[in-house]
Amino acid sequence: MGPGHGSGDPLRWTNFLCPVHEGDGRPHTPSLGVRYDPQQAKTIVRCWATCDDEKVLQRLSHPTENRPLGVRDMFDRLPERRRANPATGSGGETRRASDVVSPVEKAILAARFPILSKPNLGVQTGAPEKVDAYVYRWPDGHVEGAVVRVHTPHEHGIKKSFYQRHWTGTRWEDAGFAPIPFQLSDIREALDTGREIYVCEGEKDVQRANLAGQIATCNVGGAGSWTPEHARWLAGAARVIVVADRDRPGYRHAAKVADTLAGRVGEVRVMQARGGKDLADHLDAGYELGELDPVPYLDRPRPQQQDRFRAPAMSRARTRSR
């Protein structure tokens, strides 16, 4: 993995070389993020190039035992298993908790997504190229960090990867940054004017929604990285449209976003592309934003009563000391 690139703060992302796709001894831009989550009491390991977490851990040695790391090793203490209480159905029969299928799993089953393996792009044929940088700012315009998009040519296609950079106020460093949504100033406008907000899975789709005249946002890290902290910034919005990528991680991500927004905003819709996988594909196919399709089992179009959650103060409200 090599030395880490970051601030030394365990609560922020520190980037390392990924042992799965960057362990060939050649120079790479580190794309494996590691940080500690005190709420879950565990260490999070995430490859921004989407390598499987378990495969990454299998390439790393346990510090005291002669074996590779596993998911259980990431926890300070393993969660206690709860004994499943039988639930009584309408006919008087009992059901085990494990028999209950969640709405997101129902949605995935209904969509019949194929199980895809990571494509084999072959050998690298050129140098990595930085093709874009998405800057994350606080509502007052101050820069917090950036996500850099990198394309690396290979024999059978282009490998896409991402890494984070943090702005210290005087210089850039290769490290993660505070968990703020993309384009906070636009969210401020939506809260002030009552405009709807689109939540996408990535920055590219956010920009396509902007070009179509809509306010949109996302979180750093794509699917699986949305947190209640991101949702707090949208509290008080009149209407939020979550656009799910058409795959298993995309559905699970959209369900998590919708769950964290329940009670904080006026209405939540969960939609998907009519053509293609994501919002960019949908628009490229000639469809309008108003032609997105609802996701069965996840889209429940009913106004929600807002609770006491409020958006953070729209000053430079830091989630950590600077």
C-alpha positions as CSV (number, residue, x, y, z in Angstrom):
1,M,0.0,0.0,0.0
2,G,2.9,2.4,0.6
3,P,2.8,5.5,2.8
4,G,-0.6,7.2,3.2
5,H,-1.4,10.6,1.8
6,G,-3.5,12.7,4.2
7,S,-3.6,15.0,7.2
8,G,-3.1,12.3,9.8
9,D,-6.6,12.9,11.1
10,P,-8.1,9.3,11.4
11,L,-11.6,10.7,10.9
12,R,-10.8,12.0,7.4
13,W,-9.9,9.9,4.4
14,T,-6.2,9.0,3.9
15,N,-5.3,7.7,0.5
16,F,-3.1,4.6,-0.2
17,L,-2.2,2.6,-3.2
18,C,-4.9,-0.1,-3.7
19,P,-3.3,-3.5,-3.4
20,V,-5.8,-5.0,-5.9
21,H,-5.2,-2.7,-9.0
22,E,-2.3,-0.6,-8.0
23,G,0.0,-3.2,-6.5
24,D,2.1,-3.8,-9.6
25,G,5.0,-1.6,-8.4
26,R,4.4,1.1,-11.0
27,P,3.6,4.7,-10.1
28,H,-0.1,5.4,-9.5
29,T,-2.3,8.1,-8.0
30,P,-3.4,6.5,-4.7
31,S,-7.1,5.5,-4.9
32,L,-7.7,3.5,-1.7
33,G,-9.4,5.6,1.0
34,V,-9.1,4.7,4.7
35,R,-10.8,6.4,7.6
36,Y,-12.2,5.7,11.0
37,D,-15.9,6.1,11.7
38,P,-16.4,6.6,15.5
39,Q,-20.2,6.2,15.3
40,Q,-19.9,2.7,13.9
41,A,-16.7,2.0,15.8
42,K,-15.0,0.7,12.7
43,T,-12.4,1.4,10.1
44,I,-13.8,2.0,6.6
45,V,-11.7,0.9,3.6
46,R,-12.9,2.0,0.1
47,C,-11.3,1.9,-3.3
48,W,-12.4,4.9,-5.4
49,A,-11.9,2.8,-8.5
50,T,-14.6,0.4,-7.1
51,C,-12.5,-2.6,-6.3
52,D,-14.4,-5.0,-4.0
53,D,-13.7,-4.2,-0.3
54,E,-13.3,-7.8,0.7
55,K,-10.8,-8.4,-2.2
56,V,-8.8,-5.4,-0.9
57,L,-8.7,-6.7,2.6
58,Q,-7.7,-10.2,1.4
59,R,-4.5,-8.6,0.0
60,L,-3.6,-7.1,3.4
61,S,-2.0,-9.0,6.2
62,H,-3.3,-9.1,9.7
63,P,-0.9,-7.2,12.0
64,T,-0.7,-10.0,14.7
65,E,-2.0,-13.1,13.1
66,N,-0.8,-15.2,10.1
67,R,-3.8,-14.5,7.9
68,P,-5.3,-11.7,5.7
69,L,-7.6,-9.1,7.0
70,G,-11.3,-9.6,6.9
71,V,-14.4,-7.5,7.3
72,R,-14.7,-8.5,11.0
73,D,-11.3,-7.0,11.7
74,M,-12.5,-3.6,10.7
75,F,-14.7,-3.3,13.8
76,D,-13.5,-2.3,17.3
77,R,-16.0,-4.7,18.7
78,L,-18.4,-7.0,16.7
79,P,-22.0,-5.9,16.9
80,E,-24.1,-8.1,19.2
81,R,-26.4,-10.5,17.3
82,R,-30.0,-10.0,18.2
83,R,-32.3,-12.9,18.6
84,A,-35.0,-12.7,15.9
85,N,-38.5,-12.3,17.4
86,P,-41.2,-14.0,15.5
87,A,-43.7,-11.6,13.9
88,T,-47.4,-12.6,13.7
89,G,-49.0,-12.2,10.3
90,S,-52.6,-11.3,9.6
91,G,-53.6,-15.0,9.5
92,G,-52.1,-15.7,12.9
93,E,-49.0,-17.5,11.5
94,T,-45.6,-16.5,12.6
95,R,-42.7,-15.3,10.5
96,R,-39.0,-15.0,11.2
97,A,-37.4,-11.6,10.8
98,S,-35.1,-13.2,8.2
99,D,-38.1,-14.0,6.1
100,V,-39.1,-10.3,5.7
101,V,-37.8,-8.8,2.4
102,S,-36.9,-5.1,2.5
103,P,-38.3,-2.8,-0.1
104,V,-34.9,-2.3,-1.7
105,E,-34.4,-6.1,-2.0
106,K,-37.8,-6.3,-3.6
107,A,-36.9,-3.6,-6.0
108,I,-33.6,-5.4,-6.9
109,L,-35.5,-8.7,-7.4
110,A,-38.1,-7.0,-9.6
111,A,-35.5,-5.4,-11.8
112,R,-33.7,-8.7,-12.3
113,F,-30.3,-7.2,-12.5
114,P,-27.6,-9.5,-13.8
115,I,-24.6,-10.3,-11.6
116,L,-21.8,-8.5,-13.3
117,S,-18.1,-9.2,-13.0
118,K,-15.5,-6.4,-13.3
119,P,-14.5,-6.2,-17.0
120,N,-11.0,-7.2,-18.0
121,L,-9.5,-4.1,-19.6
122,G,-6.2,-5.8,-20.4
123,V,-2.8,-4.1,-20.1
124,Q,-2.4,-0.4,-19.5
125,T,-1.5,1.3,-22.8
126,G,-1.0,4.9,-21.7
127,A,-0.4,7.3,-18.8
128,P,-3.3,8.3,-16.5
129,E,-4.9,11.6,-17.4
130,K,-6.8,13.9,-15.1
131,V,-9.9,14.7,-17.1
132,D,-11.9,16.7,-14.5
133,A,-12.0,18.0,-11.0
134,Y,-15.2,18.6,-9.0
135,V,-14.7,21.3,-6.4
136,Y,-16.7,21.1,-3.2
137,R,-17.4,24.4,-1.4
138,W,-19.0,25.6,1.7
139,P,-22.1,27.8,1.3
140,D,-20.0,31.0,1.7
141,G,-17.9,29.9,-1.3
142,H,-14.8,28.7,0.6
143,V,-13.2,25.6,-0.9
144,E,-13.2,22.5,1.2
145,G,-11.8,20.0,-1.3
146,A,-12.1,18.4,-4.7
147,V,-12.7,15.0,-6.4
148,V,-10.3,14.4,-9.3
149,R,-11.5,12.1,-12.1
150,V,-8.7,10.1,-13.8
151,H,-8.9,8.1,-17.1
152,T,-6.2,5.5,-17.8
153,P,-6.2,4.0,-21.3
154,H,-6.0,0.2,-21.4
155,E,-6.0,-2.4,-24.1
156,H,-9.8,-2.9,-24.0
157,G,-11.1,0.4,-22.8
158,I,-10.6,3.2,-20.3
159,K,-10.3,2.6,-16.6
160,K,-12.0,5.4,-14.5
161,S,-10.7,6.2,-11.1
162,F,-11.2,9.0,-8.6
163,Y,-9.2,10.5,-5.7
164,Q,-9.8,13.3,-3.2
165,R,-7.8,16.4,-2.4
166,H,-8.3,18.7,0.5
167,W,-7.7,22.5,0.4
168,T,-5.9,23.6,3.6
169,G,-6.4,27.3,2.9
170,T,-2.9,27.6,1.5
171,R,-2.2,24.4,-0.5
172,W,-3.8,21.2,-1.8
173,E,-3.1,17.9,-0.1
174,D,-4.0,14.3,-1.2
175,A,-6.5,13.6,1.5
176,G,-10.2,13.4,2.2
177,F,-12.4,16.3,3.4
178,A,-15.5,17.1,5.3
179,P,-18.7,15.2,4.3
180,I,-20.5,18.0,2.6
181,P,-22.8,17.7,-0.4
182,F,-21.7,18.9,-3.8
183,Q,-22.9,22.4,-4.8
184,L,-24.0,23.7,-1.4
185,S,-24.7,27.2,-2.7
186,D,-27.3,25.8,-5.1
187,I,-28.9,23.9,-2.2
188,R,-29.2,27.2,-0.4
189,E,-31.0,28.6,-3.4
190,A,-33.4,25.7,-3.5
191,L,-34.2,26.0,0.2
192,D,-34.9,29.7,-0.2
193,T,-37.0,29.5,-3.3
194,G,-38.8,26.1,-2.9
195,R,-37.2,24.6,-6.0
196,E,-36.8,20.8,-6.2
197,I,-33.4,19.2,-5.7
198,Y,-32.1,16.2,-7.6
199,V,-29.8,13.9,-5.7
200,C,-27.6,11.9,-8.1
201,E,-24.9,9.2,-7.6
202,G,-22.0,11.2,-9.0
203,E,-20.8,14.7,-10.0
204,K,-21.1,14.1,-13.7
205,D,-24.8,13.4,-13.4
206,V,-25.2,16.5,-11.2
207,Q,-23.6,18.7,-13.9
208,R,-25.9,17.2,-16.5
209,A,-28.9,18.0,-14.4
210,N,-27.5,21.6,-14.1
211,L,-27.3,21.9,-17.9
212,A,-30.9,20.8,-18.0
213,G,-31.8,23.8,-15.7
214,Q,-32.2,21.9,-12.4
215,I,-30.5,22.1,-9.0
216,A,-28.7,18.9,-8.1
217,T,-26.2,17.5,-5.6
218,C,-24.4,14.3,-4.7
219,N,-21.9,13.0,-2.1
220,V,-18.2,12.2,-2.5
221,G,-17.5,8.5,-3.2
222,G,-20.6,7.5,-5.1
223,A,-22.9,4.7,-4.1
224,G,-22.8,3.7,-0.4
225,S,-21.2,6.9,0.9
226,W,-24.3,9.0,1.6
227,T,-24.7,9.7,5.3
228,P,-27.3,11.5,7.6
229,E,-24.8,14.3,7.7
230,H,-25.4,14.9,4.0
231,A,-29.1,14.8,4.5
232,R,-29.0,17.5,7.2
233,W,-28.0,20.0,4.5
234,L,-31.3,19.4,2.6
235,A,-33.6,19.7,5.6
236,G,-36.5,21.9,4.8
237,A,-36.5,21.3,1.0
238,A,-39.9,21.2,-0.6
239,R,-39.2,18.3,-2.9
240,V,-36.2,16.0,-3.5
241,I,-35.9,13.6,-6.4
242,V,-33.4,10.8,-5.9
243,V,-32.1,9.5,-9.2
244,A,-31.0,5.8,-8.8
245,D,-28.4,4.2,-11.0
246,R,-29.9,1.1,-12.5
247,D,-27.9,-1.5,-10.7
248,R,-27.8,-3.2,-7.3
249,P,-25.5,-0.6,-5.6
250,G,-27.5,2.2,-7.2
251,Y,-30.8,1.0,-5.8
252,R,-29.3,0.5,-2.4
253,H,-27.7,3.9,-2.5
254,A,-31.0,5.6,-3.5
255,A,-32.9,3.8,-0.8
256,K,-30.4,5.0,1.8
257,V,-30.7,8.6,0.6
258,A,-34.5,8.5,0.6
259,D,-34.5,7.0,4.1
260,T,-32.3,9.7,5.6
261,L,-34.4,12.4,4.0
262,A,-37.7,11.0,5.3
263,G,-39.2,13.6,7.7
264,R,-36.7,16.2,6.8
265,V,-38.1,17.4,3.4
266,G,-41.6,17.9,2.0
267,E,-41.6,15.1,-0.5
268,V,-39.1,12.4,-1.7
269,R,-39.3,10.6,-5.0
270,V,-37.0,7.8,-6.1
271,M,-36.7,7.7,-9.9
272,Q,-34.5,6.1,-12.6
273,A,-33.4,6.5,-16.2
274,R,-35.9,5.5,-18.8
275,G,-33.0,4.7,-21.1
276,G,-29.5,3.5,-20.0
277,K,-28.0,3.2,-16.5
278,D,-27.9,6.8,-15.1
279,L,-29.1,10.3,-15.6
280,A,-26.5,11.1,-18.2
281,D,-27.6,8.1,-20.3
282,H,-31.2,9.1,-19.8
283,L,-30.6,12.6,-21.2
284,D,-28.3,11.3,-24.0
285,A,-31.1,9.0,-25.1
286,G,-33.2,12.2,-25.8
287,Y,-35.5,12.0,-22.7
288,E,-36.4,14.9,-20.5
289,L,-35.9,15.0,-16.7
290,G,-39.7,14.9,-16.4
291,E,-39.6,11.5,-18.1
292,L,-37.7,9.6,-15.4
293,D,-39.4,6.4,-14.4
294,P,-40.3,5.6,-10.7
295,V,-38.4,2.8,-9.1
296,P,-40.9,0.1,-8.0
297,Y,-41.0,-0.5,-4.2
298,L,-38.7,2.5,-3.5
299,D,-40.8,5.4,-4.9
300,R,-43.6,6.3,-2.6
301,P,-44.9,9.6,-3.8
302,R,-46.6,11.1,-0.8
303,P,-45.9,14.3,1.0
304,Q,-44.0,13.7,4.3
305,Q,-44.5,15.6,7.5
306,Q,-41.3,17.4,8.3
307,D,-40.0,16.8,11.8
308,R,-37.7,19.0,13.9
309,F,-34.6,18.4,11.9
310,R,-33.1,21.6,10.5
311,A,-30.5,22.3,8.0
312,P,-27.1,23.4,9.4
313,A,-26.5,27.1,9.5
314,M,-25.6,28.3,6.1
315,S,-22.5,30.0,7.3
316,R,-19.2,28.2,7.2
317,A,-20.6,25.5,9.5
318,R,-17.7,23.1,10.0
319,T,-18.3,19.5,11.1
320,R,-14.8,19.4,12.6
321,S,-12.3,21.8,13.9
322,R,-10.1,23.4,11.3
